[in-house]
Amino acid sequence: MKMTEKEFLMNLLSIPSVNGENSEKDIAVYIQQFMVESGIDAQIQFIDEKHANVVAKLQGKSSEIIIWNGHMDTVPYGDEQLWDTNPRTPIEKEGKIFARGASDMKSGLAGMIWTLCKMKEENYVPEKTIVFYGTCDEEKNGVGARYLLENGMQKNAQLMLIGEPTGLKLGMAQKGCIWLQLHVHGKTSHGAYPEQGINAVEYGFLICREIKRRICKHEHNLLGKATAQITMLQGGIVPNMTPDKATFLMDIRTVPGMSTEQIIVIAEEECQKYENETENILKVEIELKNDRFPIEISEDNEWVKKMNNNSFIGINFFTDASILIRDTPEMPVLLYGPGEPDVAHKPNEYVELKKYMEYISCLKKNILTTRMQYGIKLRKKVVRKGSIGLRTTIKDIANFTGFSVTTVSLVLNNKANRIPQSTRNAILDAAEELNYHPNQVAVGLVKKRTQTIGLIISDVSNVFFSTLAKGVEDTCRKQGWNLILCNTNDKHERDLSYIQVLADKGVDGIIFCMARDSDKKRAQESIELLEKLKISFVMIDRYVEASVCSSVIVNHRQGGYIATHYLLEQGHRKIGCVTGPAELEDSKERLLGYCKALKEYGIPYDERLVFEGNYDRESGKNAVEYFYNHGLEIDSIFAFNDMSAYGVYNGLKEYGLSVPDDISVVGYDDIFFSEILDTPLTTIRQPVYEMGVEGMKLLLNEVESTNHIKKCITFQPKIIIRESVKNVRR
């Protein structure tokens, strides 16, 4: 690694990942790239437009698994005037690093990642296999942890280590968290005659008070008492009326030994008591809004003993562990990190640099264990001077088995057609026992390849590109290739920079999704650089006529035509249009398709009905405002992407209009939320994942073939009909 432990931490702290404000994909991409460059098998789980997890694995001597987990998001900065430093920019002062997330928990996250990568680069092999989960959205809803749980998380681990701030003390217990919502229904009356009513607010307070009284009786030696408090309240009609409805939300922090079922029973009993008191006029509905387990690990646990640390603490805040162990509550969980719990979520949050370095040292020494030593299981003749910590070679396997280097090489390279099966089995068994892995650098020198490709995308937070990246990555993995992902944030300068970076890393080819601000001149500049560097490349979602290159595109003209034609078929004649940036080829093509459909129906093109947007939600809202401020009569809107369509929904709502009763809407892309809107969106589907798959296949053909015939693959879009378009012909 070219940077230090401190520099890596500073880099993580410099990437904004405020929950609800920033896309957490940016930090996920950075972490994945860092781990891949160190030789770690790391992948990104794209969840939605703002959320992604990182999943990585370091193979140990044993198949037994230990899970390491850290979350990538932070809480907001709060009142920045209360900070002595800029919370967005990490600063080192007096042996401490100050920044939002320094304590909770990018220092713990950085320590885990750094340790794994350092071990891989130095050929350390842990006793157990380490599975790393970098999760998103921990500070709010646990989207990342829930996604892992539902999509194949390791459930047979011996230990889960959580890098939350503990000040290098062992977090032996963690409170659970239940959000209990009570919907209280009473009876209204005149404020002058309260005895004639049943006050929902007053009874709600009485019920919550009794629930709190019973819950707070429970206590834990490290965590103290269980707690319960009202954190949200809605109720009341007008000042002179008895409220007949109220909603209370209680934040309940449980200790080990308490269960969710127990809490529900307590709540039901207290509600029933007051319902009976009012002869069942009062009614209370109980709703569980959040359910996180309390956690406890024994002092006798083998992993606790390995730490050789008798400083035990309890953690009152919840972590992703309370979600991740839902299906495996017996899994031991240890909380341990360099951050300070007392400064988390506060102004001037910091981590002591000394504790951060101690944390890395402890991970390496006490949990991961030892270097690989061939002499443990190999014959003495295998051990050679300086062999400790080195990669197992073909020669080592030859010495171990007694077969020649040539024979071993033929077997391991799957060229042993005439070699007896018993010999092959003996060699393969030895390779497994000695933890043999081909030297990819050497293979690359022989084949003149690195088995690595680069993927340059313009905006990883856009669902289109994250889905595309998944198609590329899945194909890479199946073909045994490595992937380096580069996100340009739609900047042409970054296109050029990443092309050069990938060339310097020796990639065999590049899949290129050009930045949005690349006009024809800039596009040609990028292509000329690729050709100058003699790198095979495939363009995706961009066809450049002036160059001869392979590409994967969508017939956007046909997509625009299909969308507009469908609206016309349903009887619409005044179709507003929300385009993308005018300079983009895909937007131009969709507009041409729009015009073609209008012409077929004999409807003249009206440029006033065309609003130029930017493929975002604000564009849709602004378009609605534009149409109505200019008095333009429209009966439908065709938005050139689904994010713009979502903005149209919001804009129409502000004008008191509904979809499709007042205005029909068609989008483009069919991204994840299109079908879960209040009125599911009719949209044009692009086969984005398939584009990534075919783009990767096309690039591999470019790399491996001596016949450099360029090829353009064009996908045809199709309309997905849902409920956002009204038939007005009837």
FENBEL-V770029 format. One record per residue. SS is DSSP state (helix for helix, strand for strand, loop for the rest). D_LAST is the distance of its C-alpha to the last C-alpha in Angstrom with 2 decimals. Layout:
{{SS,D_LAST} {SS,D_LAST}}
This chain:
{{loop,68.29} {loop,68.96} {loop,68.40} {loop,70.13} {helix,68.87} {helix,68.71} {helix,66.82} {helix,64.18} {helix,63.71} {helix,63.49} {helix,60.78} {helix,58.65} {helix,59.16} {helix,58.12} {loop,54.66} {loop,52.42} {loop,50.64} {strand,49.90} {loop,47.49} {loop,44.12} {loop,45.13} {loop,46.15} {loop,44.86} {loop,47.27} {helix,46.61} {helix,49.13} {helix,52.04} {helix,50.94} {helix,51.03} {helix,54.44} {helix,55.89} {helix,54.61} {helix,56.05} {helix,59.34} {helix,59.70} {helix,58.78} {helix,61.33} {loop,63.91} {loop,63.18} {loop,61.22} {strand,58.34} {strand,55.61} {strand,51.83} {strand,48.93} {strand,46.22} {strand,43.15} {loop,41.09} {loop,38.57} {loop,38.52} {loop,41.57} {loop,43.39} {strand,45.64} {strand,48.70} {strand,51.80} {strand,53.32} {strand,56.79} {strand,59.63} {strand,63.37} {loop,64.97} {loop,68.11} {loop,71.04} {loop,69.37} {loop,65.85} {loop,65.97} {strand,63.48} {strand,63.64} {strand,60.48} {strand,60.66} {strand,57.85} {strand,57.22} {strand,54.18} {loop,53.27} {loop,51.55} {strand,53.26} {loop,52.59} {loop,51.95} {loop,54.98} {loop,55.04} {loop,56.99} {helix,58.49} {helix,61.19} {helix,62.75} {loop,63.30} {loop,66.56} {loop,64.93} {loop,61.54} {loop,59.62} {loop,57.65} {loop,60.81} {loop,63.37} {strand,66.89} {strand,70.15} {strand,72.64} {loop,75.73} {loop,74.74} {strand,71.21} {strand,67.84} {strand,65.54} {loop,61.73} {loop,58.64} {loop,58.55} {helix,62.25} {helix,63.00} {helix,59.61} {helix,59.52} {helix,59.66} {helix,63.42} {helix,63.10} {helix,60.28} {helix,62.34} {helix,65.41} {helix,63.69} {helix,62.14} {helix,65.38} {helix,67.47} {helix,65.33} {helix,65.28} {helix,68.99} {helix,69.85} {helix,67.86} {helix,69.48} {loop,72.95} {loop,72.42} {strand,72.82} {loop,71.50} {loop,70.73} {loop,71.93} {loop,68.41} {strand,65.13} {strand,63.31} {strand,59.52} {strand,58.21} {strand,54.91} {strand,53.93} {strand,51.10} {loop,48.56} {loop,47.25} {loop,50.30} {loop,50.58} {loop,47.25} {loop,45.29} {loop,47.16} {helix,44.21} {helix,46.70} {helix,48.85} {helix,45.94} {helix,44.62} {helix,48.12} {helix,48.40} {helix,45.18} {loop,45.86} {loop,49.33} {loop,51.86} {loop,55.49} {loop,56.33} {loop,59.92} {strand,61.54} {strand,64.97} {strand,64.28} {strand,61.61} {strand,63.05} {strand,61.02} {loop,62.23} {loop,61.41} {loop,64.00} {loop,67.05} {loop,69.86} {loop,71.15} {loop,71.67} {strand,70.33} {strand,67.23} {strand,67.94} {strand,65.27} {strand,61.90} {loop,60.12} {strand,56.78} {strand,53.90} {strand,51.51} {strand,48.91} {strand,48.46} {strand,45.70} {strand,46.14} {strand,43.33} {strand,45.34} {strand,43.87} {loop,46.20} {strand,46.03} {loop,45.71} {loop,48.17} {strand,49.65} {loop,51.81} {loop,54.78} {loop,54.53} {helix,54.00} {helix,55.64} {helix,52.61} {loop,50.33} {strand,50.25} {loop,50.28} {helix,48.12} {helix,49.74} {helix,53.29} {helix,52.79} {helix,51.09} {helix,54.22} {helix,56.47} {helix,54.66} {helix,54.70} {helix,58.39} {helix,59.31} {helix,57.35} {helix,59.18} {helix,62.55} {helix,62.27} {helix,60.92} {loop,63.61} {loop,66.33} {loop,65.68} {strand,67.78} {strand,68.57} {loop,71.80} {loop,70.09} {loop,66.82} {strand,68.11} {strand,66.06} {loop,62.43} {strand,60.46} {strand,57.52} {strand,56.05} {strand,53.03} {strand,51.33} {strand,48.02} {strand,47.23} {strand,44.30} {strand,44.65} {loop,45.09} {loop,43.02} {loop,45.18} {loop,49.00} {loop,49.67} {strand,47.59} {loop,48.56} {loop,46.14} {loop,44.35} {strand,42.87} {strand,44.50} {strand,44.16} {strand,47.32} {strand,47.76} {strand,51.18} {strand,52.63} {strand,55.05} {strand,57.51} {strand,59.06} {loop,62.33} {loop,63.24} {loop,63.65} {loop,60.60} {loop,57.33} {helix,53.74} {helix,53.96} {helix,56.98} {helix,55.18} {helix,52.23} {helix,54.75} {helix,56.52} {helix,53.28} {helix,52.22} {helix,55.69} {helix,55.76} {helix,52.31} {helix,53.30} {helix,56.53} {helix,54.81} {helix,52.05} {helix,54.89} {helix,56.65} {loop,53.69} {loop,53.23} {loop,50.06} {loop,48.29} {loop,48.34} {strand,46.03} {strand,46.13} {strand,43.85} {strand,45.51} {strand,43.66} {strand,45.41} {strand,44.24} {strand,46.98} {strand,49.54} {strand,52.36} {loop,55.55} {loop,59.03} {strand,61.28} {strand,65.02} {loop,67.39} {loop,70.97} {loop,74.03} {loop,75.28} {loop,72.39} {helix,73.85} {helix,71.68} {helix,72.73} {helix,76.35} {helix,75.89} {helix,74.89} {loop,78.36} {loop,76.97} {loop,77.80} {loop,75.77} {strand,72.98} {strand,70.17} {strand,67.04} {strand,63.66} {loop,61.69} {loop,58.52} {loop,56.11} {loop,55.70} {loop,53.46} {helix,56.00} {helix,54.65} {helix,51.38} {helix,52.88} {loop,55.23} {loop,52.65} {loop,53.00} {loop,56.71} {loop,58.27} {loop,61.71} {loop,61.59} {loop,64.23} {strand,62.91} {strand,65.28} {strand,64.37} {loop,66.51} {loop,66.03} {loop,67.98} {loop,65.93} {loop,66.99} {helix,64.75} {helix,66.08} {helix,64.70} {loop,61.24} {loop,58.33} {loop,60.86} {loop,61.92} {loop,64.57} {loop,63.52} {strand,66.01} {strand,67.54} {strand,71.23} {helix,71.79} {helix,74.72} {helix,72.62} {helix,69.93} {helix,72.64} {helix,74.17} {helix,70.80} {helix,70.50} {helix,74.09} {helix,73.53} {helix,70.44} {helix,72.44} {helix,75.63} {helix,74.75} {helix,71.43} {helix,71.05} {loop,74.59} {loop,76.53} {strand,76.87} {loop,76.72} {loop,80.23} {helix,80.75} {helix,84.11} {helix,82.75} {loop,81.80} {loop,83.11} {loop,86.57} {helix,89.02} {helix,89.04} {helix,85.39} {loop,86.21} {loop,87.26} {loop,88.33} {loop,85.45} {loop,82.96} {loop,81.75} {loop,78.21} {loop,77.78} {loop,75.08} {loop,76.00} {loop,76.88} {helix,77.20} {helix,80.95} {helix,80.82} {helix,79.08} {helix,81.66} {helix,84.50} {helix,82.95} {helix,82.38} {loop,85.34} {loop,83.20} {loop,83.38} {helix,81.10} {helix,79.88} {helix,78.95} {helix,77.11} {helix,75.26} {helix,74.14} {helix,72.83} {helix,70.97} {loop,69.39} {loop,68.32} {loop,70.69} {loop,73.06} {loop,72.52} {loop,76.21} {loop,77.04} {loop,77.47} {helix,74.75} {helix,77.30} {helix,78.18} {helix,74.55} {helix,73.94} {helix,77.05} {helix,75.96} {helix,72.38} {helix,73.70} {helix,76.09} {helix,73.37} {helix,71.32} {helix,74.38} {loop,75.33} {loop,71.81} {loop,71.73} {loop,68.93} {loop,69.02} {loop,70.04} {helix,66.91} {helix,68.89} {helix,71.33} {helix,68.57} {helix,66.99} {helix,70.32} {helix,70.74} {helix,67.23} {loop,66.98} {loop,63.77} {loop,62.81} {loop,59.85} {strand,57.90} {strand,54.89} {strand,53.40} {strand,49.75} {strand,48.98} {strand,45.62} {loop,44.42} {loop,43.08} {loop,43.70} {loop,41.66} {loop,38.48} {helix,36.86} {helix,36.31} {helix,40.08} {helix,41.17} {helix,39.12} {helix,40.55} {helix,44.02} {helix,43.60} {helix,42.88} {helix,45.99} {helix,48.13} {helix,47.27} {helix,48.19} {helix,51.36} {helix,52.46} {helix,51.93} {helix,53.92} {loop,56.70} {loop,56.12} {strand,56.27} {strand,53.75} {strand,54.35} {strand,51.27} {strand,51.33} {strand,48.82} {loop,48.96} {loop,46.60} {loop,45.25} {loop,48.69} {helix,50.05} {helix,53.59} {helix,52.99} {helix,51.70} {helix,55.09} {helix,57.01} {helix,55.44} {helix,55.93} {helix,59.62} {helix,59.86} {helix,58.40} {helix,60.73} {helix,63.67} {loop,62.71} {loop,62.88} {loop,59.34} {loop,58.75} {strand,55.38} {strand,52.54} {strand,48.78} {strand,47.67} {loop,44.47} {loop,45.33} {loop,45.14} {loop,42.29} {loop,44.77} {loop,46.12} {loop,45.56} {helix,46.75} {helix,50.35} {helix,50.37} {helix,48.63} {helix,51.36} {helix,53.97} {helix,52.81} {helix,52.79} {helix,56.22} {helix,57.61} {helix,56.32} {helix,57.85} {helix,61.07} {loop,61.38} {loop,60.71} {loop,58.09} {strand,55.51} {strand,52.00} {strand,48.33} {strand,45.63} {strand,42.37} {loop,39.18} {loop,41.09} {loop,41.99} {loop,44.91} {loop,45.55} {loop,48.95} {loop,50.37} {loop,50.85} {loop,49.70} {strand,47.70} {strand,44.28} {strand,41.20} {strand,37.96} {strand,34.20} {loop,32.21} {helix,30.59} {helix,29.30} {helix,27.27} {helix,26.09} {helix,24.91} {helix,23.17} {helix,21.36} {helix,20.13} {helix,18.90} {helix,17.42} {helix,15.31} {helix,13.91} {helix,13.30} {helix,11.60} {loop,9.02} {loop,8.47} {loop,11.49} {loop,14.22} {loop,16.77} {strand,18.15} {strand,21.35} {strand,23.93} {strand,26.78} {strand,29.39} {loop,32.69} {loop,36.06} {loop,36.10} {loop,39.28} {loop,37.92} {helix,37.17} {helix,34.26} {helix,32.50} {helix,33.23} {helix,31.83} {helix,28.53} {helix,28.19} {helix,28.95} {helix,26.18} {helix,23.75} {helix,25.10} {helix,24.91} {helix,21.17} {helix,20.60} {helix,23.02} {helix,21.33} {loop,18.20} {loop,20.58} {loop,20.15} {loop,23.63} {loop,25.11} {loop,25.66} {helix,28.46} {helix,27.81} {helix,24.73} {strand,27.04} {strand,29.14} {strand,32.11} {loop,32.62} {loop,35.14} {loop,33.25} {loop,33.75} {helix,32.11} {helix,33.53} {helix,31.84} {helix,28.37} {helix,29.44} {helix,31.12} {helix,28.13} {helix,25.97} {helix,28.94} {helix,29.31} {helix,25.73} {helix,25.94} {helix,29.60} {loop,28.97} {loop,26.10} {loop,23.74} {loop,20.07} {loop,18.16} {loop,14.75} {strand,16.12} {strand,19.60} {strand,21.24} {strand,24.59} {loop,27.29} {loop,28.56} {helix,27.66} {helix,30.32} {helix,28.74} {helix,25.30} {helix,27.16} {helix,28.54} {helix,25.11} {helix,24.19} {helix,27.45} {helix,27.05} {helix,23.66} {helix,25.19} {helix,28.06} {loop,25.77} {loop,24.20} {loop,20.85} {loop,19.20} {loop,17.59} {loop,14.63} {loop,13.53} {loop,15.09} {loop,15.76} {strand,14.92} {strand,18.23} {strand,19.68} {strand,23.44} {strand,26.17} {strand,28.98} {loop,27.72} {loop,30.73} {helix,31.71} {helix,29.89} {helix,26.41} {helix,25.53} {loop,27.31} {loop,25.69} {loop,24.20} {loop,20.79} {loop,21.70} {loop,21.29} {strand,19.53} {strand,22.44} {strand,24.50} {strand,27.42} {loop,30.82} {loop,33.43} {helix,35.83} {helix,38.28} {helix,38.56} {helix,39.28} {helix,42.20} {helix,43.47} {helix,43.39} {helix,44.87} {helix,47.78} {helix,48.31} {helix,48.33} {helix,50.87} {helix,53.11} {helix,53.15} {helix,54.17} {helix,56.91} {helix,58.32} {loop,58.08} {loop,60.55} {loop,57.98} {loop,56.13} {loop,53.28} {loop,50.39} {loop,46.97} {strand,43.44} {strand,40.89} {strand,37.26} {strand,34.61} {loop,31.00} {loop,28.38} {strand,25.27} {strand,22.03} {strand,21.86} {loop,18.36} {loop,18.36} {loop,16.38} {loop,16.59} {loop,13.39} {loop,9.97} {loop,6.80} {loop,5.48} {loop,3.80} {loop,0.00}}
